[in-house]
Amino acid sequence: MAGIYYDVEWDFKFVIVSLVVSFLGALVAVQLAEQRRRSVVAGKNMMAEVYLFAMAASIGIVAIWAMHFTGMMAMIIKLDGKAIEVSYDLNWTVFSMFAALLFVYSGLRVAMKDKFYSSINVTSTLAGDMANKSLAEMKNASTVKLAAFVSGLHWIVGGGILTAGGVGAMHFTGMVSQTFGAETEWDYGIVAAAMVIAIVAASAGFWIIFRFLAWKPNSDIVRIVAAVIISIAVNGMHYTGMMAAKYKVAADAKMSAQIKPVTALTLAIVMLILVCFPSLLLMISDLRKDIDNAPKGRGGSSEVTVTIVPSSKKKGATNLAIEI
């Protein structure tokens, strides 16, 4: 049997299901992000930590882990035209879930250090950034917008890299958990490309969540875009990573505690329900409390007006109001 490779085909119904699962997990996390920020601003530190963990679970367990095993159902491995049943090692499967959760939790905590997301008053933070600029620069709307949206992205990129590491760690340990008579050979160039996709897309999604939405907190369309981008990070890494693997027929199959494919799919659906629904219910309950406790009066505007007060050392300086 040496030198013989399994054939791989795809059932695109499960590919679509995996895309939906990852999108739903990411969308729940994006919705929780703003409520987490509000909890921090309101000094509700315990609730903020609950939201952070719920975000990590929504992305790590649902958008990554559940998506992975749903996506694996889409892969049909054949030998001489006959489909081979692929099971999963229980220990590696559990380990892969906790690996995803840990990496994503760490990535979110790092990204949340972004100066605007973590700021109680984003306008004051921007004003501080612009304080050392010349009056000409402060009057230039492009300079101000660059300072608001593009400057100091190291925390967001760092968080994106950690989260992408979670996608990679989960994916490849998940593939190690496969139990059937095969040796896996890797194209490491494709593996590297998969990781680049994950890093770029995860960082872009985090930029929207932790920077852009700090200025446009009422934009639900942007939240959907962020969820789509995070889903692209997960699925792009997953399916590109699958292209890097070739399965060579081995003399003996791995023998260990196994999870059948149907069980893996059922676990993915159960995790989607157990993680996402309680997280949304928690958010809705907290929002209702905020509304009940809010002072009556005129609602806020979705537009943000930034007032920059130049240093008093600059003679003749005037306040600048710039709408972002």
KAVENZI-V526258 format. One record per helix or strand of 3 or more residues. SS is the DSSP state (H for helix, E for strand). FROM is the first residue (numbers start at 1). TO is the last residue. If there is no record, write none. Layout:
((SS FROM TO) (SS FROM TO))
//
This chain:
((E 7 10) (H 12 41) (H 45 73) (E 75 79) (E 87 89) (H 90 111) (H 122 130) (H 135 139) (H 141 149) (H 154 176) (E 182 186) (H 188 215) (H 220 243) (E 245 249) (H 261 293) (E 305 308) (E 320 323))
//
